[in-house]
Amino acid sequence: MMIDAMILRRAGRLAALTHSRNRQMTMSIVSRHVGSTCPLLDGRGATRCFSFKRYFGGGLEGNPQDGVSASGTTLAKNIKGAMPQRLEQKIVSASDAVELIRDGDTVTVTGFVAQGAPEAVLKALGERFENTSSPKNLTLLFGGGPGDWGMKGLSHLGKEKEDGTCMLARSIGGHYGQVPMVAKLALENKIESWTLPMGSISRMIRSQSTHSPGHITNIGLGTYVDPDITGGAVNEAAKQSPLHKKLVQKITIDGEQNLMYKALPIDVAIIRGTTADASGNVSLEHESLLCDQKITAAATKNSGGIVIAQVKRIAANGSINPRDVGVPGPLVDCVVLVDEEDHDTLHGMSYLERYNPSLTGELKASIDEIQPMALNCRKLIARRAFFRLQPNKTVNLGIGLPEGVASVAAEEGMLDYITLSTEPGVFGGLPASGHSFGPSYNASSLMEMNQMFDYYDGGGLDMCFLGAAQINAKGDVNVSRMSKDRLTGPGGFVDISQSTQHICFMTPLTTKGLDLDMPGDGTLKIVEEGQVKKFVSEIYETTFSGDEAVRRGQNVIYVTERAVFQRTGESEILELIEVAPGLDLQKDVLDQMDFLPKISPNLKEMDPRIFKPEKMGTTAELFGTLDDRIMYSPEEHTVFLNMFGVKLNEEEDVRWFAKGLRDRFQPLVQEKGKFKMIANYDGFDLRKGLEPLFGKLINALQEEMYSSVKRYTGHAFKRAELKASLQMKNLDPDELLRDFDSSNTGTLTTQELRDGFIDHFQMDLTPASIRLFVGSSEGSSNAITKAQFKRGLKDVFSL
């Protein structure tokens, strides 16, 4: 019955379009329809008129056998070769496309912040409402925007008539900062509004494509999204809505609590691509991001809805390589072509630039050397946060203060040895900053946003650096809403912060008027204190839960320009662990907080290099000496050599490196003969032209000293190394448990487990790995018994 209803609903909406797509229709018949109208049977039983006036302007010219030119448009300029004879009728004007949107529809729009906005269609939709007061009472479902922090993007849909009629009835979004007109309606309680994690919205849409009940996850537990708190409601209208109790539900599976974000049927999807053919196949070659265009289209089609795709070029049928098709033709109902002269205003890559090929992967740009930041508050915070970076890790940098970590990493020679990523699906390169946030210059790969959040939520991200607007005594963080009259939303913050093993929050201790002095001797002086405290007794909204982080076994620190805090399972409040040299602890730190943190018995000074103008010189600490890179397992007579971060630029470097290995390996060969070699070449850098010399010297070592060689990369190498380390130390689980159990309780907390692995194996456990010890039946308990510990060891090391 559901499928039948969906088909009938769709048939009513698309009667005219279906008629016009008849593959047997000749071009002469098409020309007779141009400028005419055709009755469209509404799915609700009404009949209205839909204009068939094509995007071609006043009419079609030319012989159909020879192709079609466009009168009054630049369509012909965008086609190489002739228009196909059997033209399918999907190409329409923006004004015609939005005629298909009805009162009460649920509309979703792709795009991310300022990137990839289908501006022409959104503008036409807003103009239709201004002229006709329809469509109204729409439900707007969106993740990251798009918008320009002004009147464009989704702000076109934030319109209200003088009589109080609003274009929207409700909005469900991930980030409202760039769409202020929609945020205004929400704050004034004129529409029902919710803010939800962007990753969950992305997967809500995906769930609808399969008619699943919703997206089930533990993301959002303990935050404002939790139904026990606000369920994501922005205003009273949302709290009183019948949808509210259904939108985010708490459910229990195998004894563990989860949230289900309800999948919603979608009536209209407005997506954007680069090139389309007349059958509706859409490619995305000039898009800076893959903003879920394909899955959004699939979810909408499977809801019985329609898909409107805005593009800037039209290609002949069959001319788009199948592998380049981002959205298949059967998923697209209307194609809106934007004239080339309108690309700047209606189809720019973003609201900030028309096109940048280094953001699409079309070419690798020569990025100018990143200029070091001035030594100010932002750089002090970025420098201290930088010490959390580790080579060969996948990292997410939030917008704002965290962007400084990339600058410091470049200055310290570390940027080439980490993989930066952004939540809309980008790996590698240098993330764009400010309002251009989302894509990356010279990215190594792109994936759809829903897929990236799958990777993030599953624990694939090693560490993240995020901003913080407010922090309370428990280590809860607010970034999503600062006050009753200021709405932002979490974006990808909740997904990232609840799934990542290592989290570094970055904020000044105070703001608004803060003035610092760094005299150059490694100390810090407060010239004038900021007027606004960031560490407060109460936060307006909980976007990150400190208690939930402890339960998940995450490692969390809070970095400011003058102090560093952590939240662990050993204390229910923040613990102060570092203070800047030259400060008065009471006056400059504690008096500038609304609560008293726990003071670590091992309180340390922050590294004085942070406060000096010259480079910190951290290379040796980050990558280690040659001796640090070699581990020997006598039981297996195996050497583990970690080459990550080794950079050989001159012949002298190559000879020094080979000689260093020979000097260290020779005693092993003399004592026990040739040994097994397991080497990690991930992150190894050899200047072009040095390959023959390097190969000659390493091959000589291999012939003389190695009985076998295996070359691993990344985690595979680390796992082999750790397994050998465990066997080499010959520690049984009972002894290991006693060593880990610092509180002498006979059980372990997640903090003791994590600390023990770091101390014994230099291994950081991910939240997923910690769950191997805690199991599913223990709920939120942090106590790990001996049996659980043994089982977890077996699973982690696969022994």
C-alpha positions in Angstrom: 0.0 0.0 0.0 2.8 2.4 0.8 4.4 1.9 -2.6 1.1 2.3 -4.4 0.4 5.6 -2.6 3.9 6.8 -3.4 3.4 6.0 -7.1 0.0 7.8 -7.2 1.4 10.8 -5.4 4.3 11.0 -7.8 2.2 10.5 -10.8 0.0 13.5 -10.0 2.9 15.8 -9.5 4.8 14.7 -12.6 2.0 14.2 -15.1 3.2 17.0 -17.4 6.8 16.1 -17.1 6.2 12.5 -17.8 4.2 13.4 -20.9 7.0 15.6 -22.2 9.7 12.9 -21.7 8.2 10.5 -24.2 11.2 9.2 -26.1 9.1 9.0 -29.3 8.2 12.7 -29.3 9.7 14.5 -32.3 11.3 17.9 -32.1 8.5 19.5 -34.0 6.1 18.3 -31.3 8.4 19.8 -28.7 8.3 23.1 -30.5 4.5 23.1 -30.4 4.6 22.8 -26.7 7.0 25.6 -26.1 5.2 28.5 -24.5 2.1 26.5 -24.0 0.5 25.3 -20.9 -0.7 21.9 -19.9 -3.0 20.9 -17.0 -1.2 19.2 -14.2 -3.2 16.9 -12.0 -2.2 17.6 -8.4 -1.7 14.6 -6.1 -4.3 16.1 -3.8 -7.0 15.9 -6.5 -6.8 19.5 -7.8 -5.8 20.6 -11.3 -3.5 23.5 -12.0 -1.5 24.8 -14.9 2.2 24.2 -15.5 4.0 26.2 -18.1 6.0 24.2 -20.7 7.8 27.2 -21.8 11.3 25.8 -22.2 14.5 27.4 -21.0 15.2 28.0 -24.7 13.5 31.4 -24.6 11.0 32.4 -27.3 11.2 29.2 -29.4 13.3 26.6 -31.0 15.2 27.2 -34.2 17.0 24.9 -36.7 16.4 21.5 -38.2 15.9 18.8 -35.6 18.0 16.5 -37.7 20.9 19.0 -37.5 20.6 19.7 -33.8 18.9 22.5 -32.0 20.2 26.0 -31.2 18.8 28.1 -28.4 17.2 31.4 -29.1 17.8 34.1 -26.4 20.1 31.9 -24.3 23.7 30.7 -24.3 22.7 27.1 -24.4 24.4 26.4 -27.7 27.7 27.8 -26.4 27.7 25.1 -23.7 27.2 22.1 -26.1 29.9 20.6 -28.2 28.3 19.1 -31.2 24.6 18.8 -32.1 21.8 18.5 -29.6 20.5 14.9 -29.8 17.5 14.4 -32.0 15.5 12.6 -29.3 15.7 15.3 -26.7 14.2 14.3 -23.4 12.2 17.1 -21.8 14.0 17.6 -18.5 15.6 21.0 -19.2 13.4 23.7 -17.8 13.8 27.3 -16.5 14.2 27.9 -12.7 10.7 29.5 -12.5 9.1 26.5 -14.2 10.9 24.0 -12.0 9.7 25.7 -8.7 6.1 25.6 -10.0 6.2 21.9 -9.1 6.7 22.7 -5.4 3.4 22.7 -3.5 2.2 24.1 -0.1 3.2 21.8 2.7 6.1 20.1 0.9 9.2 18.9 2.7 12.2 20.3 0.8 15.8 19.5 1.2 18.7 21.4 -0.4 22.3 20.3 -0.9 25.4 22.5 -0.3 27.7 23.2 2.6 28.2 26.6 4.3 29.1 28.8 1.3 29.8 26.0 -1.1 27.6 24.5 -3.9 24.5 26.6 -3.5 21.7 26.0 -6.2 21.2 29.8 -6.0 19.1 30.2 -9.2 16.5 27.7 -8.0 16.4 29.0 -4.5 16.1 32.6 -5.7 13.2 31.6 -8.1 11.5 29.8 -5.3 11.7 32.8 -3.0 10.4 35.1 -5.8 7.5 32.8 -6.4 6.4 33.1 -2.8 6.8 36.9 -2.9 4.5 37.1 -6.0 1.9 34.5 -5.2 2.2 33.7 -1.4 2.9 30.1 -2.5 4.4 27.6 -1.8 3.9 28.1 2.0 4.1 25.9 5.1 7.2 24.1 3.8 9.4 21.9 5.9 13.0 22.7 5.3 15.5 19.8 5.9 19.2 20.8 5.6 22.6 19.9 6.9 25.3 22.5 6.4 23.4 25.3 4.6 24.0 26.7 2.1 24.1 30.5 2.7 26.1 33.7 2.5 25.4 35.0 6.0 22.9 37.4 4.4 20.0 37.2 2.0 21.1 34.4 -0.3 21.0 30.6 -0.1 18.4 29.2 2.2 17.6 32.7 3.4 15.5 33.0 0.2 13.1 30.6 2.0 13.0 32.6 5.2 10.4 35.0 3.9 7.3 36.3 5.7 4.4 38.2 4.3 2.9 41.3 6.0 -0.1 39.2 7.1 2.3 36.8 9.0 2.2 34.1 6.4 5.6 32.3 6.4 7.1 30.4 3.5 8.3 27.8 6.1 6.3 26.0 8.7 9.3 24.2 10.2 13.1 23.8 9.8 15.4 21.0 10.7 19.0 21.9 10.2 22.6 21.4 11.3 23.9 24.9 11.1 22.0 28.2 10.9 24.8 30.7 11.1 25.0 31.3 7.4 21.2 31.4 6.9 20.1 34.2 9.2 16.6 34.7 7.8 15.7 31.1 8.6 17.3 31.5 12.1 15.3 34.7 12.6 12.0 33.0 12.1 13.1 30.2 14.5 14.2 32.7 17.2 10.9 34.6 16.9 9.0 31.3 17.4 7.2 31.8 14.1 8.2 28.3 12.8 8.9 25.0 14.4 12.7 24.6 14.5 15.3 22.0 15.5 19.1 21.9 15.4 20.5 18.4 15.0 24.0 17.0 14.3 24.9 17.4 10.7 26.1 13.8 10.4 22.8 12.5 11.7 20.8 14.7 9.3 22.9 13.3 6.4 22.1 9.7 7.5 18.4 10.5 8.2 18.2 11.4 4.5 20.0 8.2 3.6 17.7 6.1 5.8 14.7 7.5 3.9 16.2 6.2 0.7 15.7 2.7 2.0 12.5 3.4 3.9 14.3 2.6 7.1 12.7 4.0 10.3 15.6 6.3 10.9 19.3 6.6 11.6 20.3 4.8 14.8 23.5 5.9 16.6 24.9 6.9 20.0 25.8 10.3 18.7 24.0 13.0 20.7 23.7 11.1 24.0 24.3 13.4 26.9 24.0 16.6 24.7 21.2 19.0 24.2 20.0 16.6 21.3 19.2 13.9 23.9 15.4 13.6 24.3 15.9 13.7 28.0 17.2 17.3 27.6 15.7 19.2 24.7 15.6 16.8 21.8 17.2 19.4 19.6 14.2 21.8 19.8 15.1 25.4 19.2 11.9 27.0 20.4 8.5 26.5 22.1 6.8 25.9 18.8 9.0 22.9 18.2 8.5 21.5 21.7 4.7 21.7 21.2 4.8 20.1 17.7 3.5 16.5 17.2 6.7 15.8 15.4 8.9 16.6 18.4 8.6 13.3 20.2 9.2 11.3 17.0 12.1 13.3 15.6 14.7 12.1 18.0 13.9 9.0 20.1 15.9 7.2 22.7 16.0 3.4 22.2 17.8 0.5 23.9 19.6 -2.2 21.8 21.4 -5.0 23.6 21.3 -3.1 26.8 22.9 0.0 25.4 21.1 3.3 24.9 21.0 4.8 21.4 19.2 7.6 19.6 17.1 7.2 16.5 16.8 10.2 14.2 13.6 9.7 12.3 13.7 9.4 8.5 11.3 11.9 6.9 9.7 11.5 3.4 11.1 14.2 1.1 8.8 15.8 -1.5 11.4 18.0 -3.3 15.2 17.9 -3.5 17.1 20.8 -4.9 20.6 19.7 -5.8 23.5 21.2 -7.7 26.0 19.8 -10.2 28.2 21.0 -13.0 27.1 19.4 -16.3 23.9 17.5 -17.3 22.7 15.8 -20.4 19.2 15.9 -21.6 18.4 12.7 -19.9 19.3 14.2 -16.5 22.6 12.6 -15.9 24.6 15.0 -13.8 28.4 15.3 -13.3 30.1 17.2 -10.5 33.5 18.0 -11.9 33.5 21.7 -10.9 31.9 21.2 -7.5 34.3 21.7 -4.5 32.4 19.1 -2.4 30.2 16.0 -2.8 27.3 17.3 -0.7 25.2 14.1 -0.8 23.6 15.0 -4.1 23.2 11.3 -5.1 21.8 9.9 -1.8 19.5 13.0 -1.5 18.1 12.4 -5.0 17.6 8.7 -4.2 15.8 9.4 -0.9 13.5 11.9 -2.7 12.7 9.7 -5.6 12.0 6.8 -3.2 9.6 9.1 -1.3 7.6 9.8 -4.5 9.1 13.3 -4.7 10.9 15.3 -7.4 14.5 16.2 -7.9 15.6 19.6 -9.4 19.2 19.8 -10.4 20.9 23.1 -11.2 23.9 23.0 -13.5 26.0 25.4 -15.6 26.6 23.3 -18.7 24.6 20.9 -21.0 26.2 18.0 -22.8 25.0 15.8 -25.6 23.3 12.5 -24.4 25.9 9.8 -23.8 28.8 12.2 -23.8 29.3 12.1 -20.0 31.6 9.2 -19.0 29.5 6.9 -16.9 32.1 6.9 -14.1 31.8 10.7 -14.0 28.1 10.7 -13.5 27.5 11.9 -9.9 23.7 11.6 -10.1 22.1 9.2 -12.6 19.4 10.5 -15.0 16.6 8.4 -13.6 17.0 10.2 -10.2 16.5 13.7 -11.8 13.3 15.2 -12.9 14.2 18.8 -13.9 17.5 20.3 -15.0 17.9 24.0 -14.6 20.7 25.6 -16.7 22.3 28.8 -15.5 23.5 31.1 -18.3 27.2 31.8 -18.3 26.8 35.5 -17.6 24.9 34.6 -14.4 27.5 32.2 -13.0 29.0 34.8 -10.7 25.7 35.5 -9.0 23.7 32.3 -9.4 26.2 29.4 -9.9 29.6 30.3 -8.4 31.6 27.5 -6.8 30.8 29.3 -3.6 29.5 32.6 -2.5 33.1 33.8 -2.3 34.6 32.7 -5.7 33.4 31.7 -9.1 35.7 28.8 -9.6 39.0 27.5 -8.2 40.4 24.4 -9.8 42.7 23.6 -6.9 39.6 23.0 -4.8 38.1 20.5 -7.2 41.2 18.5 -7.9 41.3 19.6 -11.5 44.8 20.8 -11.0 47.3 20.9 -8.2 48.1 24.5 -7.4 51.5 25.7 -6.1 50.4 26.8 -2.7 52.5 29.7 -1.5 54.4 28.9 1.7 52.1 29.4 4.6 53.2 32.5 6.4 53.9 32.1 10.1 51.2 33.6 12.4 52.1 36.7 14.4 52.9 35.8 18.0 49.5 36.6 19.6 46.8 34.9 21.7 45.7 32.8 18.7 49.2 31.5 18.0 49.9 30.7 21.7 46.7 28.5 21.8 47.6 26.9 18.4 51.2 26.2 19.5 50.1 24.4 22.7 47.5 22.5 20.8 50.1 21.6 18.2 52.0 19.5 20.8 49.0 17.1 20.7 49.7 16.3 17.0 51.2 13.0 16.1 52.7 11.8 12.8 50.7 9.6 10.5 47.3 10.5 12.0 44.0 11.6 10.4 43.0 14.9 11.9 40.0 17.3 11.8 40.4 21.0 12.4 37.4 23.0 13.3 36.7 26.5 12.0 38.3 29.5 13.7 41.0 29.0 16.3 41.8 25.4 15.3 42.8 26.6 11.8 45.9 28.0 13.5 47.1 24.4 14.2 47.7 23.9 10.4 49.8 27.1 10.3 52.0 26.1 13.3 52.3 22.5 11.8 53.6 24.1 8.6 56.0 26.3 10.4 57.4 23.3 12.4 57.6 21.0 9.3 54.9 18.7 10.4 52.1 19.4 8.0 53.3 16.9 5.4 53.1 14.0 7.9 49.4 14.3 9.0 46.2 13.9 6.9 43.9 16.8 7.4 40.2 16.1 6.7 36.9 18.0 6.8 33.4 16.6 7.5 31.9 17.2 4.1 34.1 14.5 2.7 37.6 15.8 2.1 40.9 14.0 2.8 44.3 15.6 2.4 45.5 19.0 1.2 45.1 22.2 3.1 41.6 23.0 4.3 40.2 26.4 3.1 39.5 28.7 6.0 37.0 31.2 7.2 33.7 31.4 5.3 35.3 29.2 2.6 35.5 26.3 5.1 34.7 22.9 3.7 36.9 22.1 0.7 40.7 21.8 0.7 43.4 23.1 -1.6 45.0 20.1 -3.4 42.9 17.5 -1.6 43.9 13.9 -2.2 40.4 12.5 -2.3 36.7 13.3 -1.9 33.8 11.2 -0.7 30.1 12.0 0.0 29.4 13.7 3.3 27.3 10.8 4.6 30.2 8.4 4.0 32.7 10.7 5.8 30.4 10.8 8.8 30.3 7.0 8.7 34.1 7.0 8.9 34.1 9.6 11.6 31.4 8.1 13.8 33.1 4.7 13.5 36.2 6.0 15.1 38.3 6.5 12.0 39.4 10.0 13.0 42.5 9.9 15.2 42.3 13.4 16.7 40.3 16.7 16.4 40.9 20.3 17.3 37.7 22.2 18.0 36.7 25.6 19.3 34.7 26.2 22.4 32.4 29.1 23.3 31.6 28.1 26.9 33.0 25.4 29.2 31.7 24.5 32.6 33.2 22.7 35.6 32.3 19.2 34.3 34.1 19.9 31.0 30.8 20.3 29.1 31.2 22.5 26.0 28.7 24.8 24.2 29.2 25.9 20.6 25.7 25.6 19.3 23.7 28.4 21.0 25.0 31.2 23.1 21.8 32.8 24.2 18.0 32.8 23.7 18.3 35.3 20.8 21.4 33.8 19.0 21.2 30.6 17.1 24.1 28.8 15.4 23.7 25.0 15.6 26.3 22.3 16.0 27.3 21.5 12.4 29.5 18.4 12.6 30.7 19.2 16.1 28.7 16.6 17.9 29.6 13.8 15.5 33.3 14.7 15.6 33.6 15.3 19.3 31.8 12.2 20.4 33.6 9.8 18.1 37.2 10.9 18.2 39.8 9.3 20.4 41.8 12.5 21.2 40.0 15.8 21.5 41.6 19.2 22.0 39.3 22.1 22.7 40.8 25.6 22.0 39.7 28.9 23.5 41.1 31.9 25.3 40.5 31.9 29.0 38.9 35.3 28.7 37.9 37.4 25.7 36.8 40.9 24.7 39.6 43.3 25.5 42.3 40.7 26.4 45.8 42.1 25.9 48.9 39.9 26.3 52.7 40.6 26.3 55.3 38.0 25.5 58.7 39.7 26.4 60.6 36.9 24.5 62.1 35.1 27.5 59.5 32.3 27.5 57.1 34.0 29.9 53.6 35.5 29.5 52.2 38.6 31.0 48.6 39.8 31.2 48.5 43.5 30.3 44.7 43.8 30.4 42.2 41.1 31.3 39.3 40.2 29.0 35.8 41.2 30.1 34.1 37.9 29.2 35.0 34.6 30.9 34.9 31.4 28.9 35.0 29.0 31.8 31.5 29.5 33.4 29.3 28.0 36.1 26.5 27.3 33.6 26.5 26.9 29.8 23.5 27.8 27.7 23.5 24.5 25.8 25.4 21.2 26.1 27.0 20.4 22.7 29.7 18.2 24.3 29.3 16.2 27.5 32.3 15.7 29.7 30.6 12.8 31.6 29.8 11.1 28.3 33.4 11.5 27.1 34.6 9.7 30.3 32.1 6.9 29.7 33.3 6.6 26.1 37.0 6.5 27.2 38.0 9.6 25.3 41.1 11.7 26.0 40.1 15.3 26.3 42.1 18.5 27.0 41.1 22.1 27.0 43.9 24.5 25.8 44.0 28.2 26.5 46.7 30.8 26.0 47.7 30.6 29.7 46.5 27.3 31.1 45.7 23.7 30.1 42.9 21.5 31.6 41.8 17.9 31.3 38.8 15.8 32.1 39.3 12.3 33.2 37.4 9.6 35.1 39.5 10.3 38.2 37.6 13.6 38.8 34.1 14.9 38.2 35.4 18.3 37.4 38.1 19.8 35.2 41.7 19.4 36.4 44.3 22.2 35.8 47.5 20.5 34.6 49.6 23.4 33.1 50.1 27.1 33.7 52.0 29.6 31.6 55.4 30.7 33.0 55.4 34.1 34.6 51.7 34.1 35.8 50.2 34.3 39.2 48.0 31.2 39.5 45.3 32.8 41.6 45.0 36.2 40.0 45.7 35.3 36.3 43.9 31.9 36.1 41.7 30.9 39.0 40.1 34.3 39.5 39.2 34.4 35.8 37.0 31.3 36.1 33.5 31.0 37.5 34.4 27.8 39.2 37.4 26.3 41.0 39.0 23.4 39.1 40.9 20.5 40.6 44.6 21.5 40.8 46.9 18.7 39.6 49.4 17.6 42.2 51.8 17.5 39.3 51.0 21.0 38.0 53.5 21.9 35.3 54.5 25.0 33.4 53.6 25.2 29.8 56.6 24.8 27.4 58.4 28.2 27.4 59.0 27.8 23.6 55.4 28.5 23.1 55.9 32.1 24.2 59.1 32.9 22.2 59.0 34.5 18.7 61.3 31.9 17.0 60.4 28.5 15.8 59.8 25.9 18.5 62.0 23.3 16.8 60.0 20.2 17.6 61.1 17.8 14.8 63.2 15.5 17.0 60.5 15.2 19.6 57.8 14.4 17.1 59.7 11.8 15.0 62.3 10.6 17.4 66.0 9.6 16.9 67.2 6.7 14.8 67.4 4.6 18.0 63.8 5.4 18.8 62.7 4.1 15.4 64.2 0.6 15.9 62.6 -2.1 18.0 64.1 -5.6 18.3 62.2 -8.8 19.3 64.8 -11.4 20.4 62.3 -14.2 20.6 61.5 -13.9 16.9 64.9 -12.4 16.0 62.9 -9.6 14.2 63.7 -5.9 13.8 60.9 -3.4 13.4 62.1 -0.2 11.6 59.7 2.8 11.5 60.6 5.1 8.7 57.7 7.5 9.1 58.9 11.1 9.0 62.4 10.3 7.7 63.3 12.9 5.1 66.4 12.4 3.0 67.3 15.4 0.8 71.0 15.0 0.0 73.4 12.2 -0.8 75.0 12.8 2.6 71.7 12.2 4.3 71.3 8.8 2.5 74.8 7.7 3.4 74.4 8.8 7.0 71.0 6.9 7.3 72.4 3.7 5.8 75.5 3.8 7.9 73.4 4.3 11.0 71.4 1.2 10.3 74.5 -0.8 9.6 76.1 0.2 12.8 73.1 -0.8 14.8 72.3 -4.0 13.0 75.9 -5.4 12.8 76.0 -6.7 16.4 72.7 -8.6 15.9 74.1 -10.4 12.8 77.3 -11.2 14.6 75.5 -12.7 17.6 72.5 -14.5 16.0 72.9 -14.3 12.2 70.6 -12.7 9.7 67.3 -11.3 11.1 63.7 -10.7 9.9 63.0 -7.1 8.9 59.6 -5.5 9.1 59.7 -1.9 7.9 57.2 0.9 7.7 57.8 3.2 4.7 54.6 5.2 5.2 55.5 8.9 5.5 59.1 8.3 4.2 60.4 11.1 1.9 63.3 10.6 -0.5 64.2 13.5 -2.8 63.9 12.7 -6.5 67.2 11.6 -8.0 68.4 9.8 -4.9 66.6 6.6 -5.5 69.5 4.7 -7.2 71.9 5.5 -4.3 69.3 4.7 -1.6 68.4 1.4 -3.4 72.0 0.4 -3.7 72.8 0.9 0.0 69.6 -0.6 1.3 69.9 -3.6 -1.0 73.4 -4.2 0.3 72.1 -4.2 3.9 69.3 -6.6 2.8 71.7 -9.1 1.2 74.1 -9.0 4.2 71.8 -8.8 7.2 68.1 -9.7 6.4 66.8 -13.2 6.2 63.4 -11.8 5.0 61.8 -8.4 4.5 58.2 -7.3 4.9 57.1 -3.7 4.3 54.0 -2.5 6.0 52.3 0.9 6.2 50.4 2.6 9.0 48.3 0.6 11.3 49.4 -2.8 10.0 52.9 -2.0 11.0 51.9 -0.8 14.4 49.8 -3.9 15.1 52.7 -6.2 14.2 55.1 -4.2 16.3 52.7 -4.2 19.3 52.1 -7.9 19.1 55.8 -8.6 19.2 56.2 -6.1 22.0 53.6 -7.9 24.1 55.3 -11.3 23.5 58.7 -9.8 24.1 57.7 -8.5 27.5 56.3 -11.9 28.4 53.6 -10.3 30.6 50.6 -12.4 31.4 47.2 -10.8 31.7 47.0 -11.1 35.5 50.4 -9.3 35.9 49.3 -6.7 33.4 46.0 -6.0 35.2 47.9 -5.4 38.5 50.2 -3.0 36.7 47.3 -1.1 35.2 45.3 -1.0 38.5 46.7 2.1 40.1 43.8 2.4 42.5 44.2 -1.3 43.7 40.5 -2.1 43.4 40.9 -5.3 41.4 39.1 -3.7 38.5 40.0 -1.0 36.0 38.5 2.3 35.0 38.6 3.2 31.4 41.2 5.9 32.3 43.4 3.3 34.0 43.0 1.1 30.9 44.0 3.9 28.6 47.0 5.0 30.7 48.2 1.4 31.0 48.3 0.9 27.3 50.1 4.2 26.8 52.7 3.4 29.5 53.3 -0.3 28.5 52.8 -0.3 24.7 52.7 3.4 23.6 49.3 2.6 22.2 46.3 4.9 22.3 43.0 2.9 22.6 40.1 4.2 20.5 36.6 4.3 22.0 35.8 1.3 19.8 38.8 -0.6 21.3 37.7 0.3 24.8 34.3 -1.2 24.1 36.1 -4.5 23.4 36.9 -4.5 27.1 33.7 -3.0 28.5 31.4 -5.0 26.4 27.7 -4.3 25.7 26.0 -5.7 28.8 27.7 -3.4 31.3 25.8 -0.3 30.1 27.5 2.9 31.2 29.7 1.2 33.9 33.4 2.1 33.8 34.5 -0.9 35.9 36.4 -3.5 33.8 36.7 -6.9 35.5 39.6 -9.4 35.1 37.6 -11.6 32.7 36.7 -8.5 30.6 40.3 -7.4 30.6 41.5 -10.8 29.4 38.9 -10.9 26.7 39.7 -7.4 25.6 43.4 -8.2 25.3 42.7 -11.1 23.1 40.5 -9.0 20.8 42.9 -6.1 20.6 46.0 -8.1 19.8 44.3 -11.1 18.2 46.6 -13.4 20.2 
